[in-house]
Amino acid sequence: MKRRIKYTDEPMEFTVIRDFLPPPEVLRQALKKVKITVEVDAPTVQMFQTQAGRSPGDTERLMGKLLDLYASARLSDKR
């Protein structure tokens, strides 16, 4: 029992959104990763572990991504 789709001639409204993605050249650039050791309070680590999910590597990736976003926002503020 497949339901048939009924098409109508209703007016459609579209909104053009600004292209917010960086160009492919920028996306392809791989930044050099630097391994660091940092001490963080236990509740902070638990929060990241809860948010990250499955493996310990996910927690590290999530913390690193947050630091990257913070740094890029600070750098763009200074320009």
Rosetta constraint file for C-alpha pairs under 8 A:
AtomPair CA 22 CA 26 HARMONIC 6.25 0.50
AtomPair CA 22 CA 27 HARMONIC 6.72 0.50
AtomPair CA 23 CA 27 HARMONIC 6.61 0.50
AtomPair CA 24 CA 28 HARMONIC 6.09 0.50
AtomPair CA 25 CA 29 HARMONIC 6.59 0.50
AtomPair CA 40 CA 44 HARMONIC 6.63 0.50
AtomPair CA 40 CA 45 HARMONIC 6.73 0.50
AtomPair CA 41 CA 45 HARMONIC 6.57 0.50
AtomPair CA 42 CA 46 HARMONIC 6.18 0.50
AtomPair CA 43 CA 47 HARMONIC 6.17 0.50
AtomPair CA 44 CA 48 HARMONIC 6.41 0.50
AtomPair CA 45 CA 49 HARMONIC 6.06 0.50
AtomPair CA 46 CA 50 HARMONIC 6.10 0.50
AtomPair CA 47 CA 51 HARMONIC 6.24 0.50
AtomPair CA 48 CA 52 HARMONIC 5.81 0.50
AtomPair CA 48 CA 59 HARMONIC 5.84 0.50
AtomPair CA 48 CA 62 HARMONIC 7.26 0.50
AtomPair CA 48 CA 63 HARMONIC 7.19 0.50
AtomPair CA 49 CA 53 HARMONIC 6.05 0.50
AtomPair CA 49 CA 56 HARMONIC 7.44 0.50
AtomPair CA 49 CA 58 HARMONIC 7.96 0.50
AtomPair CA 49 CA 59 HARMONIC 5.41 0.50
AtomPair CA 51 CA 59 HARMONIC 7.86 0.50
AtomPair CA 52 CA 58 HARMONIC 5.45 0.50
AtomPair CA 52 CA 59 HARMONIC 5.12 0.50
AtomPair CA 52 CA 62 HARMONIC 6.44 0.50
AtomPair CA 53 CA 58 HARMONIC 6.91 0.50
AtomPair CA 53 CA 59 HARMONIC 7.49 0.50
AtomPair CA 54 CA 58 HARMONIC 6.89 0.50
AtomPair CA 55 CA 59 HARMONIC 7.18 0.50
AtomPair CA 56 CA 60 HARMONIC 6.72 0.50
AtomPair CA 57 CA 61 HARMONIC 6.18 0.50
AtomPair CA 58 CA 62 HARMONIC 6.07 0.50
AtomPair CA 59 CA 63 HARMONIC 6.24 0.50
AtomPair CA 60 CA 64 HARMONIC 6.04 0.50
AtomPair CA 61 CA 65 HARMONIC 6.02 0.50
AtomPair CA 62 CA 66 HARMONIC 6.21 0.50
AtomPair CA 63 CA 67 HARMONIC 6.31 0.50
AtomPair CA 64 CA 68 HARMONIC 6.15 0.50
AtomPair CA 65 CA 69 HARMONIC 6.17 0.50
AtomPair CA 66 CA 70 HARMONIC 6.16 0.50
AtomPair CA 67 CA 71 HARMONIC 6.06 0.50
AtomPair CA 68 CA 72 HARMONIC 6.11 0.50
AtomPair CA 69 CA 73 HARMONIC 6.11 0.50
AtomPair CA 70 CA 74 HARMONIC 6.23 0.50
AtomPair CA 71 CA 75 HARMONIC 6.09 0.50
AtomPair CA 72 CA 76 HARMONIC 6.11 0.50
AtomPair CA 73 CA 77 HARMONIC 6.22 0.50
AtomPair CA 74 CA 78 HARMONIC 6.53 0.50
AtomPair CA 75 CA 79 HARMONIC 6.78 0.50
